[in-house]
Amino acid sequence: MIRSQLRHILLARHHNGYGIHSPYLYHLVTHVLFNKNRYYCFDSIESLFPAPEKEHAIGQAIFRLAEDINASTLVACCDANSIDLAYLTSVKSEARLFCLLDTEEMRQSIDTMATIDLAVFGRCTDADKLTAVLEQCIEHTQDKSVFVVKNIHSKQMEQRWYSIIKHPKVRASLDIFHYGILLFNPDLEKRQYIIRQ
């Protein structure tokens, strides 16, 4: 993991979004992901769910992403104790959240969805199953869909991440080390951005 982190620091060309020429991606990085403004629900989630600051920072970035893209269909592929669920359940009340905890349940639920606006893929003990579910979800994307994949540089996920970003429907990917973002808008240049905070 330390070697991956060092490689990430050395390869990162976009510090806090600088050097990104796409107006949409620049907005996403500077005004959404790295935005320091606090929303109404952040304090209560932090007090109710003690967790490392980094976990809350990722959860808050996920919340801001959902708000920014006006997500109405949310998918959480994580365990029941994930802090991400606390942030996703705080997104606007009209949004539908599908929490996929069991692999077979995941596959059946995904097939019933027309489109997925925001999907979050958390820690998983079986990276092969997680990857299969992620690829199945990709088939239900639209132009504004955003997927967040956590722990992309873990031993189990790193090679799978590099394979996923080559998927034909994935247009751009943001590697922020502790998590990655997949974007599907066909107007975006096919490119991987390695971003340092």
ZADO-1210 file (C-alpha; in nm, 4 decimals, padded with zeros to 6 digits):
<atoms>
<atom x="00.0000" y="00.0000" z="00.0000" code="MET" pos="1"/>
<atom x="00.2852" y="00.2396" z="00.0793" code="ILE" pos="2"/>
<atom x="00.4433" y="00.1705" z="-00.2589" code="ARG" pos="3"/>
<atom x="00.1076" y="00.2456" z="-00.4286" code="SER" pos="4"/>
<atom x="00.0748" y="00.5701" z="-00.2336" code="GLN" pos="5"/>
<atom x="00.4255" y="00.6810" z="-00.3251" code="LEU" pos="6"/>
<atom x="00.3634" y="00.5976" z="-00.6926" code="ARG" pos="7"/>
<atom x="00.0367" y="00.7932" z="-00.6770" code="HIS" pos="8"/>
<atom x="00.2128" y="01.1021" z="-00.5383" code="ILE" pos="9"/>
<atom x="00.4823" y="01.0821" z="-00.8055" code="LEU" pos="10"/>
<atom x="00.2333" y="01.0339" z="-01.0922" code="LEU" pos="11"/>
<atom x="-00.0254" y="01.2887" z="-00.9780" code="ALA" pos="12"/>
<atom x="-00.0338" y="01.5723" z="-01.2292" code="ARG" pos="13"/>
<atom x="-00.3419" y="01.7500" z="-01.1018" code="HIS" pos="14"/>
<atom x="-00.3065" y="01.9023" z="-00.7568" code="HIS" pos="15"/>
<atom x="-00.6561" y="01.9980" z="-00.6322" code="ASN" pos="16"/>
<atom x="-00.7783" y="01.9974" z="-00.9928" code="GLY" pos="17"/>
<atom x="-00.5271" y="02.2383" z="-01.1413" code="TYR" pos="18"/>
<atom x="-00.4270" y="02.1444" z="-01.4937" code="GLY" pos="19"/>
<atom x="-00.7625" y="01.9836" z="-01.5742" code="ILE" pos="20"/>
<atom x="-00.8915" y="02.1521" z="-01.8896" code="HIS" pos="21"/>
<atom x="-01.2449" y="02.0121" z="-01.8953" code="SER" pos="22"/>
<atom x="-01.4749" y="02.2686" z="-01.7268" code="PRO" pos="23"/>
<atom x="-01.7013" y="01.9896" z="-01.5996" code="TYR" pos="24"/>
<atom x="-01.4153" y="01.7895" z="-01.4447" code="LEU" pos="25"/>
<atom x="-01.2569" y="02.1011" z="-01.2975" code="TYR" pos="26"/>
<atom x="-01.5916" y="02.1879" z="-01.1354" code="HIS" pos="27"/>
<atom x="-01.6284" y="01.8306" z="-01.0083" code="LEU" pos="28"/>
<atom x="-01.2852" y="01.8265" z="-00.8463" code="VAL" pos="29"/>
<atom x="-01.2669" y="02.1801" z="-00.7046" code="THR" pos="30"/>
<atom x="-01.6301" y="02.2589" z="-00.6186" code="HIS" pos="31"/>
<atom x="-01.7609" y="01.9122" z="-00.5320" code="VAL" pos="32"/>
<atom x="-01.4952" y="01.6629" z="-00.4225" code="LEU" pos="33"/>
<atom x="-01.2558" y="01.9015" z="-00.2464" code="PHE" pos="34"/>
<atom x="-01.5145" y="02.1553" z="-00.1346" code="ASN" pos="35"/>
<atom x="-01.4702" y="02.2350" z="00.2364" code="LYS" pos="36"/>
<atom x="-01.8197" y="02.3812" z="00.2873" code="ASN" pos="37"/>
<atom x="-02.0322" y="02.1810" z="00.5273" code="ARG" pos="38"/>
<atom x="-02.3852" y="02.0631" z="00.4601" code="TYR" pos="39"/>
<atom x="-02.6654" y="02.0523" z="00.7173" code="TYR" pos="40"/>
<atom x="-02.6253" y="01.6797" z="00.7921" code="CYS" pos="41"/>
<atom x="-02.2469" y="01.6502" z="00.8336" code="PHE" pos="42"/>
<atom x="-02.2253" y="01.7402" z="01.2029" code="ASP" pos="43"/>
<atom x="-02.4960" y="01.4967" z="01.3095" code="SER" pos="44"/>
<atom x="-02.3464" y="01.2101" z="01.1038" code="ILE" pos="45"/>
<atom x="-02.0014" y="01.2749" z="01.2506" code="GLU" pos="46"/>
<atom x="-02.1387" y="01.2693" z="01.6048" code="SER" pos="47"/>
<atom x="-02.3520" y="00.9569" z="01.5497" code="LEU" pos="48"/>
<atom x="-02.0925" y="00.7548" z="01.3568" code="PHE" pos="49"/>
<atom x="-01.7415" y="00.7743" z="01.5014" code="PRO" pos="50"/>
<atom x="-01.4944" y="00.6942" z="01.2250" code="ALA" pos="51"/>
<atom x="-01.1572" y="00.8158" z="01.0976" code="PRO" pos="52"/>
<atom x="-01.1614" y="01.1630" z="00.9457" code="GLU" pos="53"/>
<atom x="-01.0675" y="01.0210" z="00.6038" code="LYS" pos="54"/>
<atom x="-01.3825" y="00.8022" z="00.5996" code="GLU" pos="55"/>
<atom x="-01.6012" y="01.1044" z="00.6777" code="HIS" pos="56"/>
<atom x="-01.4236" y="01.3091" z="00.4089" code="ALA" pos="57"/>
<atom x="-01.5023" y="01.0410" z="00.1475" code="ILE" pos="58"/>
<atom x="-01.8622" y="01.0109" z="00.2685" code="GLY" pos="59"/>
<atom x="-01.9050" y="01.3879" z="00.2449" code="GLN" pos="60"/>
<atom x="-01.7592" y="01.3875" z="-00.1083" code="ALA" pos="61"/>
<atom x="-02.0121" y="01.1174" z="-00.2019" code="ILE" pos="62"/>
<atom x="-02.2957" y="01.3259" z="-00.0539" code="PHE" pos="63"/>
<atom x="-02.1837" y="01.6352" z="-00.2494" code="ARG" pos="64"/>
<atom x="-02.1609" y="01.4277" z="-00.5692" code="LEU" pos="65"/>
<atom x="-02.5206" y="01.3087" z="-00.5230" code="ALA" pos="66"/>
<atom x="-02.6370" y="01.6652" z="-00.4674" code="GLU" pos="67"/>
<atom x="-02.4357" y="01.8033" z="-00.7606" code="ASP" pos="68"/>
<atom x="-02.5710" y="01.5579" z="-01.0175" code="ILE" pos="69"/>
<atom x="-02.9204" y="01.5691" z="-00.8644" code="ASN" pos="70"/>
<atom x="-02.9132" y="01.1907" z="-00.8255" code="ALA" pos="71"/>
<atom x="-03.2470" y="01.0173" z="-00.8014" code="SER" pos="72"/>
<atom x="-03.1294" y="00.6536" z="-00.8100" code="THR" pos="73"/>
<atom x="-02.8512" y="00.5664" z="-00.5661" code="LEU" pos="74"/>
<atom x="-02.6830" y="00.2286" z="-00.5260" code="VAL" pos="75"/>
<atom x="-02.4645" y="00.1348" z="-00.2300" code="ALA" pos="76"/>
<atom x="-02.2675" y="-00.1859" z="-00.2622" code="CYS" pos="77"/>
<atom x="-02.1128" y="-00.2086" z="00.0822" code="CYS" pos="78"/>
<atom x="-02.1568" y="-00.3651" z="00.4234" code="ASP" pos="79"/>
<atom x="-02.4373" y="-00.2595" z="00.6567" code="ALA" pos="80"/>
<atom x="-02.1993" y="-00.0715" z="00.8890" code="ASN" pos="81"/>
<atom x="-02.0532" y="00.1467" z="00.6155" code="SER" pos="82"/>
<atom x="-02.0450" y="00.5175" z="00.6970" code="ILE" pos="83"/>
<atom x="-02.1265" y="00.5822" z="00.3300" code="ASP" pos="84"/>
<atom x="-02.4824" y="00.4642" z="00.3974" code="LEU" pos="85"/>
<atom x="-02.5281" y="00.7398" z="00.6562" code="ALA" pos="86"/>
<atom x="-02.4333" y="01.0019" z="00.3980" code="TYR" pos="87"/>
<atom x="-02.6383" y="00.8437" z="00.1184" code="LEU" pos="88"/>
<atom x="-02.9527" y="00.8226" z="00.3337" code="THR" pos="89"/>
<atom x="-02.9184" y="01.1978" z="00.3961" code="SER" pos="90"/>
<atom x="-02.9476" y="01.2815" z="00.0259" code="VAL" pos="91"/>
<atom x="-03.2773" y="01.4455" z="-00.0769" code="LYS" pos="92"/>
<atom x="-03.5862" y="01.2519" z="00.0278" code="SER" pos="93"/>
<atom x="-03.7056" y="01.1848" z="-00.3296" code="GLU" pos="94"/>
<atom x="-03.3907" y="00.9848" z="-00.4100" code="ALA" pos="95"/>
<atom x="-03.4261" y="00.6068" z="-00.4125" code="ARG" pos="96"/>
<atom x="-03.1436" y="00.4231" z="-00.2364" code="LEU" pos="97"/>
<atom x="-03.0762" y="00.0586" z="-00.3137" code="PHE" pos="98"/>
<atom x="-02.8482" y="-00.0967" z="-00.0542" code="CYS" pos="99"/>
<atom x="-02.6945" y="-00.4121" z="-00.1953" code="LEU" pos="100"/>
<atom x="-02.5440" y="-00.6235" z="00.0802" code="LEU" pos="101"/>
<atom x="-02.5715" y="-00.9753" z="-00.0615" code="ASP" pos="102"/>
<atom x="-02.4218" y="-01.0678" z="-00.3980" code="THR" pos="103"/>
<atom x="-02.7238" y="-01.2576" z="-00.5329" code="GLU" pos="104"/>
<atom x="-02.9554" y="-00.9812" z="-00.4118" code="GLU" pos="105"/>
<atom x="-02.7301" y="-00.7311" z="-00.5882" code="MET" pos="106"/>
<atom x="-02.7537" y="-00.8997" z="-00.9271" code="ARG" pos="107"/>
<atom x="-03.1321" y="-00.9329" z="-00.9147" code="GLN" pos="108"/>
<atom x="-03.1868" y="-00.5756" z="-00.7943" code="SER" pos="109"/>
<atom x="-02.9582" y="-00.4240" z="-01.0564" code="ILE" pos="110"/>
<atom x="-03.1453" y="-00.5963" z="-01.3392" code="ASP" pos="111"/>
<atom x="-03.4682" y="-00.4220" z="-01.2316" code="THR" pos="112"/>
<atom x="-03.3161" y="-00.0722" z="-01.2541" code="MET" pos="113"/>
<atom x="-03.3504" y="00.1398" z="-01.5661" code="ALA" pos="114"/>
<atom x="-03.0592" y="00.3693" z="-01.4853" code="THR" pos="115"/>
<atom x="-02.8227" y="00.4358" z="-01.1964" code="ILE" pos="116"/>
<atom x="-02.7257" y="00.7955" z="-01.1206" code="ASP" pos="117"/>
<atom x="-02.4743" y="00.7353" z="-00.8414" code="LEU" pos="118"/>
<atom x="-02.3233" y="00.4069" z="-00.7245" code="ALA" pos="119"/>
<atom x="-02.0805" y="00.3565" z="-00.4379" code="VAL" pos="120"/>
<atom x="-01.8705" y="00.0426" z="-00.4134" code="PHE" pos="121"/>
<atom x="-01.7139" y="-00.0001" z="-00.0698" code="GLY" pos="122"/>
<atom x="-01.4925" y="-00.2557" z="00.0941" code="ARG" pos="123"/>
<atom x="-01.5643" y="-00.6102" z="-00.0115" code="CYS" pos="124"/>
<atom x="-01.4071" y="-00.9362" z="00.0953" code="THR" pos="125"/>
<atom x="-01.4561" y="-01.0846" z="-00.2520" code="ASP" pos="126"/>
<atom x="-01.3107" y="-00.8465" z="-00.5107" code="ALA" pos="127"/>
<atom x="-01.4139" y="-01.0737" z="-00.8003" code="ASP" pos="128"/>
<atom x="-01.7812" y="-01.0522" z="-00.7026" code="LYS" pos="129"/>
<atom x="-01.7561" y="-00.6778" z="-00.6463" code="LEU" pos="130"/>
<atom x="-01.6033" y="-00.6340" z="-00.9921" code="THR" pos="131"/>
<atom x="-01.8781" y="-00.8454" z="-01.1508" code="ALA" pos="132"/>
<atom x="-02.1464" y="-00.6323" z="-00.9819" code="VAL" pos="133"/>
<atom x="-01.9696" y="-00.3120" z="-01.0857" code="LEU" pos="134"/>
<atom x="-01.9575" y="-00.4265" z="-01.4486" code="GLU" pos="135"/>
<atom x="-02.3263" y="-00.5194" z="-01.4317" code="GLN" pos="136"/>
<atom x="-02.4059" y="-00.1711" z="-01.2952" code="CYS" pos="137"/>
<atom x="-02.2125" y="-00.0102" z="-01.5819" code="ILE" pos="138"/>
<atom x="-02.4767" y="-00.1495" z="-01.8177" code="GLU" pos="139"/>
<atom x="-02.7356" y="00.0709" z="-01.6399" code="HIS" pos="140"/>
<atom x="-02.5523" y="00.4032" z="-01.6686" code="THR" pos="141"/>
<atom x="-02.6506" y="00.7218" z="-01.8441" code="GLN" pos="142"/>
<atom x="-02.4473" y="01.0293" z="-01.9377" code="ASP" pos="143"/>
<atom x="-02.4626" y="01.1884" z="-01.5905" code="LYS" pos="144"/>
<atom x="-02.3928" y="00.8651" z="-01.3969" code="SER" pos="145"/>
<atom x="-02.1063" y="00.8704" z="-01.1487" code="VAL" pos="146"/>
<atom x="-01.9564" y="00.5655" z="-00.9762" code="PHE" pos="147"/>
<atom x="-01.7354" y="00.5845" z="-00.6676" code="VAL" pos="148"/>
<atom x="-01.5047" y="00.2882" z="-00.6032" code="VAL" pos="149"/>
<atom x="-01.3288" y="00.2844" z="-00.2682" code="LYS" pos="150"/>
<atom x="-00.9887" y="00.1292" z="-00.1899" code="ASN" pos="151"/>
<atom x="-00.8816" y="00.1184" z="-00.5541" code="ILE" pos="152"/>
<atom x="-00.5169" y="00.0694" z="-00.4573" code="HIS" pos="153"/>
<atom x="-00.5731" y="-00.2209" z="-00.2189" code="SER" pos="154"/>
<atom x="-00.4043" y="-00.5469" z="-00.3083" code="LYS" pos="155"/>
<atom x="-00.7382" y="-00.6998" z="-00.4133" code="GLN" pos="156"/>
<atom x="-00.8659" y="-00.4070" z="-00.6219" code="MET" pos="157"/>
<atom x="-00.5734" y="-00.2324" z="-00.7898" code="GLU" pos="158"/>
<atom x="-00.5487" y="-00.4498" z="-01.1045" code="GLN" pos="159"/>
<atom x="-00.9279" y="-00.4651" z="-01.1294" code="ARG" pos="160"/>
<atom x="-00.9444" y="-00.0837" z="-01.1168" code="TRP" pos="161"/>
<atom x="-00.7035" y="-00.0530" z="-01.4087" code="TYR" pos="162"/>
<atom x="-00.9137" y="-00.3040" z="-01.6009" code="SER" pos="163"/>
<atom x="-01.2447" y="-00.1282" z="-01.5216" code="ILE" pos="164"/>
<atom x="-01.1253" y="00.2129" z="-01.6405" code="ILE" pos="165"/>
<atom x="-01.0631" y="00.0588" z="-01.9848" code="LYS" pos="166"/>
<atom x="-01.4306" y="-00.0389" z="-02.0166" code="HIS" pos="167"/>
<atom x="-01.5726" y="00.1199" z="-02.3361" code="PRO" pos="168"/>
<atom x="-01.8520" y="00.3000" z="-02.1484" code="LYS" pos="169"/>
<atom x="-01.6111" y="00.4617" z="-01.8985" code="VAL" pos="170"/>
<atom x="-01.5064" y="00.7965" z="-02.0438" code="ARG" pos="171"/>
<atom x="-01.2990" y="00.9497" z="-01.7656" code="ALA" pos="172"/>
<atom x="-01.1672" y="00.8282" z="-01.4336" code="SER" pos="173"/>
<atom x="-01.0377" y="01.0214" z="-01.1356" code="LEU" pos="174"/>
<atom x="-00.7829" y="00.8456" z="-00.9147" code="ASP" pos="175"/>
<atom x="-00.7771" y="01.0176" z="-00.5751" code="ILE" pos="176"/>
<atom x="-00.5856" y="00.7275" z="-00.4173" code="PHE" pos="177"/>
<atom x="-00.8302" y="00.6271" z="-00.1413" code="HIS" pos="178"/>
<atom x="-01.1106" y="00.6134" z="-00.3938" code="TYR" pos="179"/>
<atom x="-01.1705" y="00.6451" z="-00.7647" code="GLY" pos="180"/>
<atom x="-01.4490" y="00.7987" z="-00.9693" code="ILE" pos="181"/>
<atom x="-01.5847" y="00.6683" z="-01.2983" code="LEU" pos="182"/>
<atom x="-01.7660" y="00.9039" z="-01.5373" code="LEU" pos="183"/>
<atom x="-01.9708" y="00.7978" z="-01.8378" code="PHE" pos="184"/>
<atom x="-02.0465" y="01.1205" z="-02.0243" code="ASN" pos="185"/>
<atom x="-01.9575" y="01.0558" z="-02.3921" code="PRO" pos="186"/>
<atom x="-01.8557" y="01.4230" z="-02.4324" code="ASP" pos="187"/>
<atom x="-01.5572" y="01.3648" z="-02.2029" code="LEU" pos="188"/>
<atom x="-01.2177" y="01.2709" z="-02.3388" code="GLU" pos="189"/>
<atom x="-01.1228" y="00.9082" z="-02.2642" code="LYS" pos="190"/>
<atom x="-00.8604" y="00.9708" z="-01.9982" code="ARG" pos="191"/>
<atom x="-00.7426" y="00.8832" z="-01.6491" code="GLN" pos="192"/>
<atom x="-00.6692" y="01.1710" z="-01.4107" code="TYR" pos="193"/>
<atom x="-00.4456" y="01.1092" z="-01.1107" code="ILE" pos="194"/>
<atom x="-00.5319" y="01.3766" z="-00.8565" code="ILE" pos="195"/>
<atom x="-00.3470" y="01.4779" z="-00.5433" code="ARG" pos="196"/>
<atom x="-00.5319" y="01.6661" z="-00.2732" code="GLN" pos="197"/>
</atoms>
